[in-house]
């Protein structure tokens, strides 16, 4: 924390492993500065997710965001879980209220806001089956949008089966038409990997219009291939921005206007 922090300064953090790459501090600190709020937001590297709640309380944080791989643990440890997060069984936002930890998932509404620019979407394919995929799939299902999940292995598909969401392994997946294909895996974040085999992905893209990657700040191999096949593409910047904006509103108990959105976007981009 910086030198000019007073006893009244509220502290917020993002918990993750890894967490060095996170742009959340830039985003939230820009918004705090823009609104002259006495608060600071920092990175908190946490290896053991089982210690999350204790670390959150011991550091006297007023609120926090939780990123991979701790979202499911964060759900289990919360005193109270609000809204769609109960269905997703993963949370990305903590608020401290009267010595209780209240948890939310802003990934789901953040994703829906991010894909608005694609227009009318009726059918979506989600690649991956982690916490982000759960949030996206359930958010789409609640909007009556048909969703299919495909994952490398069968081990994580039980959740989707229980929620009556169509799901397959790479081996079992049969080609279909999808308006939108979403990569919720970390493929392409720190490597040149694709979220599924190239021939399979090329076949999927032949029958699709839009591609969205939850990874932000770079053109992943997934997005590059989608562009090559003529799809309209979008990275995860808007999803990060809007889930962050919703978390910020929870942190500050305010309704953010467009000036806050722009302050957060500038912070996110390092402008």
N, C-alpha and C positions, 0 to 999 in steps of 0.2 A: 504494500500500500504506500501511497505517496506521503510526503511530509506534512501536507496541509490538512490531514484528516483529523477531525475533532471527535470528541466523545459522542456527539450527536449523529455522526455520519453513519448511515445505514450501509451494511455490507451485503453484497450479493456475489454469487459465484456460479461457475459452470463446472460440474463434476464429470470427469470422463477418463478413459484410458485407451488411447492417448488423448491429450487435450491441448497440446501445444499449437495445433493448427487452427483452433477455434477462433472464429471472428466475433463470437457473441460479446466479449468484453468491449470491443470497438463499437459495436452496435448499441449496446445499452448505455455505455458511458457517454456516447454522443447524445443520446436522448436525455440523460440526466443533466448534462451540461446545457442542452437546448432549453430545458424547462427550469434551470437553476435549482435542481433538486440536490440536496446534500447527501450524496450516495456514491458508492464505488462498487464496481463489478470486476471480479478477477477470475483467473483460471485456478482450478483446484484439481491437481492430478491425484486420482484415487485408484489404486490397484485393486484393493479388496472391496467389492461392492457391498459386502455384508456390514461394513463399517460406515456406510453412507449416512444413515440417520444420526449416528453418534457424532460423526465429523461435522455434519450440518449444524447440530445443536451446540457442540463444543466450541465451534468457531463463531457462534452468535450471529449467524447469517439471518437476515430477514426473509430472504428468498433465494432460490437457486434454480438453475436449469440442470438437467441430467441428460448426458449423451451416452453413446455406446461405450461399454457394453452393460450399463447399469440400470437401464429403464425398467426392466422387469423386477429387479431387486428393489428399486425405488418404490414400485407399486406395493410390494409385499410389506415394506417397512413403514409406510405412511399410516398416520392415525386415522385419517379420513380421506376418501377418494371421491372426487366430484365428477359427475357427468360421464361422457363416453369412455373415459379412462377405465371405468369399472368393466366395460365390455372388452376393451383392448388388453387389459391386464398388464399395462405398461404406462409409466408416466414420465414426463420430461420437465415438470415444473413443481417445485416445492414452495409453499408459503408458510411462514411461522405465524401462528395465531393463538394467543393465550397458551403458550407452551405446548401447543399441538402442531403436528406437521400435517398440513392439508396439501393434497396432491391433485394435479390436473394433467391432462394431455392436450397440448396445443398443436401437436404435429398434425392431428386429423383435420381440424378446421383450417390450419395453415396450408395444408396441401390443397384442399378444395378451393381456397382463395387463389392459390398459385396457378391452378389449371383453368381458371375462369376465362383467360385470354384465348383458350383453344375453342371456345364456343360450346355447342351442344354435344356432349359426350354421352354415349349410351352403353358402350362396351369397353372394358379395360382389362389388360393383361398386366399383372404385377409379377416381376421377377424377384425372387427372394422371399424369405419367410420369417425374418427377424421382427423386432419391435416396431420398426418403421413400416414394414409391410402390413403388420397387424393394424396399425393406425389407419393407413391408407385404405386397406380393404374394407374395414368396418365403416369408415367415413363414406366411402362410395356406396356400400350396401344400404346405409341409412338414407342415402339420396335416391334409392331405387335404381342405381346404375349397376348393370351386370358386371361382375368382377370374377376373374379367374387368376389363381395364384400358381406359379410354377417354381419349384425349388430343386436344387441338385439332388438332395436326399429326401427320404420320406419322414425322417425323424421329427421335423418341425411342423408337419402338416396336420397333426391332430387338432390343433387349435382351430384351423379353418374348417375342418370337417364338422366340428362341434357347432360352428356358427353357420353351417349350411352354405359355405362358400366353396365354389368349385376349385379343386386343387389337384395338381399333378406333379410327379417327378419329371425330370427331363426325358426319361425313357418312355413314360406313359403318355406324355403330352401329344395331342393330335392337333394339327393345324386348324385354325379358325380365323375369322375376320375380327379385328379389334380396331376401334377408333384410336385408342391410345395405348402405348406400351410404356410401362414405368420400370426403371431400374432402381430397386430399393437396396441392392447389395452394395458392398464397398469396392466392387470390381472397377478398376480405373482410378480409384482414389490415389493410390501410391504405386500403381503398376500400369501395364498396358493390357490388362486382362479384359475379356468380355464377360458379362454375367451368365451367358450360356454359349454353346458352340456356335461358331460363325455361320455354318450352313443353316442351322435352325433359326438363328436370329434373322438372317437374310430372308428366309421364307416367311417369317412373321411380319417383317417390315413390308413385304410385297403386298400384304393385305391390311395395312394400317396407314393412318394419316398423321399421327402425332407421336413424338417420343419425349419422355421426361426423365431426367436423371436426378436423383436426390443429392448426388455429389455436386458441390457448387464451386465456382471460381475457376473452372477449367473445362475444356472440351474433352470429355472422356472418349475412349474408343467406341463405346456404345452410341454416344451422340454423333460422333464422326461417321459411323456406319449408317446411322439413321438418316443423316443429311445426304450422304451419298445415294441412298435409296429414295431421296426426294421427300422425306417427311419434314414437317415443321418441328423444330426442337426447342427445348428449354432446359436449362440446368436448374440446380436446386436453390438458386439465390432467393427467388421469391418465396419459396416454402420456408427457408430459414428466416427471411425477413418477417413474414406474417406470423409464423409461430412465435418469433421473438417479440413481435408487437403485442400479441395476445398475452404473452408472459409479462411483458412490461406493464400492461394495463392491470394485471393481477398484482404485480409488485407494488404499484403506486396507487391502486384503487382509483384510476382515472380512465377516461375515454380518450384515446389518442386521436388527434386530428392529422390532417395531411402533412402539416409541418413536422410533426414527430416522425411520421413515416419517412419523409425525406431526410431528416437528420439521421435516422437509423440506417437508411440505405447508404448515405454518404459515409457513415462510420464503417459499415460493412465493407464498402469498397476502398476504405482507407483514404478517402478524399479530404 
